[in-house]
Amino acid sequence: MAISAKEVNQLRQMTGAGMMDCKKALVETDGDFDKAIEVLRKKGQKLSEKRAERETSEGSVFIRESDDKKSAILVSFTCETDFVAKNEDFQAMGEKIADLALTQEPSDLEALKAISVDGQTLQEQVTELLGKIGEKLEISAYEKLSGEQVASYIHSNGKLGVLVALEGTGGQDVSDAGKDVGMQIAAMNPVALNKEGVDAAIVEKEIEIGKEQARQEGKPENIIEKIAMGKLNKFFQENTLLSQSFVKNPKQNIQQYLDEVNKGLTVSDFKRVAIG
């Protein structure tokens, strides 16, 4: 049967798929819109399966804070190329995912993908968009954080985001300090909040590295352990957030900076997500 341009355009408005894809789907289904929509969905699924092994090293992070600034979420929505990352439909989907993550409060990434919207899961909607855009798309990370006050930071390239939970605010709005700490985390990528939070495997590895370095320097065996512990303490100082030198003022560490903002102010937790 003949398919009119009006029908093709109507299907395009309904699905967002390309004109040629809509025409082919309508021809294949003899003008049945419901079946044509299903054809387009299957096309997206097939393309998704075909591109499953492709890397999604581009994209954007999206952050939402609650109105009371006591909780926030961060999601990363990724794709294959920078060109698609700047696509309006891609960005709109990322904003939608972030809005749903804040309002629905899913327990984890899989629960986020399973949120039902307009009769489809969020993942199914992403797959449909994949069929339209032609690249692998992925909701690749989801983090949430809560505290006395939560601040956030997105790096200028849009590919790196940080959430910071602050305690000891004294009732003050410490958003600026939180953003400063977020920039610190983005730049310095600390492994933990403080030395107590460093994974035991990392500690063990750093001690062994310290011992090996001391032996290679020809240090006596009876002081190897002491030297290794000294190197470990330096590792803690450089790689745990509260002990790191503040990038804006290297003469003080992050905890000293926060005490300067408000005595007793500190960070209770943080999340950092980077794309690529």
Phi, psi and omega in degrees: 000154180282133179254124182280158177298327179297318180294318178299315181295322179298316178295322178298317179296325182286325190246337184080001180286164181292158183301314182294320178297319180294318180297314179300319181294320179291321177297315182298329186251016179054039175081008179280111186296317180299316180290326179295319177298319179296320178300315181295322178295318179294325177299316178298319180294317179297318179295323178299315180294321181295325185259014186304326184272355181289149180275139174251083185258008175239173179139201182216153170259148180230136182235140173228134175250145176291160182301326181272002178061025179260351177210158179202159176232156175224129175233149171244133179242119191240159181213186185270329185229154178296328179302313180291325179302332180267357181295138183300318180294321177298311181297320179297321178294320177300318178297319180296317179299316181296317179300316181293322179298321180288315185282325184271339180050055178298154185286329181202185184299317181295323178292326176297313181297334184271357178304135182268128179223121179052043175081005178229157171283161178300321179298321178295324177292323176296319179296321176298317179295325176301318179297328180281317186277324177091011176235158174294130177238144185211132167279100195263342179207149177213121178231147174224153186211145175221158180180187179301318169210138179245134177241166182216163179209132172241127180295157187301334179279355178074005185252005181217125181227152183222139170246140181228125176260125183247143176233154180079036183285341182065025179081002180274157170276112183248032182303319182296317178296319178298321178293320176302316179293323176299318177296321178300312181297319179299316185283318190258347175046061180298149181279340181197171179292313179211180185295332179294337182269357182285133180302138183302325180295323178292316179301312181300318180296318181294324177296316180296320177297317179298318179296315182295320178297318180296319179295318179295334177276358177080022180288147179298144185300328184289348178244006181302314182299315181297317179296317180298321179292325176296319178293325178295317179298322177294322177299315178301316183298322185272339190239000174249136193308304188294339180264348182293146172296134181290124185298332180278339178207086185300350180284348178228153175271177185296318180296321178296320177299315181295321177297328179291324178291312178200119183306123181096351178291134179208175177258130179264335180191162174207159176228138179227127179232126178236143178257133177089000000 
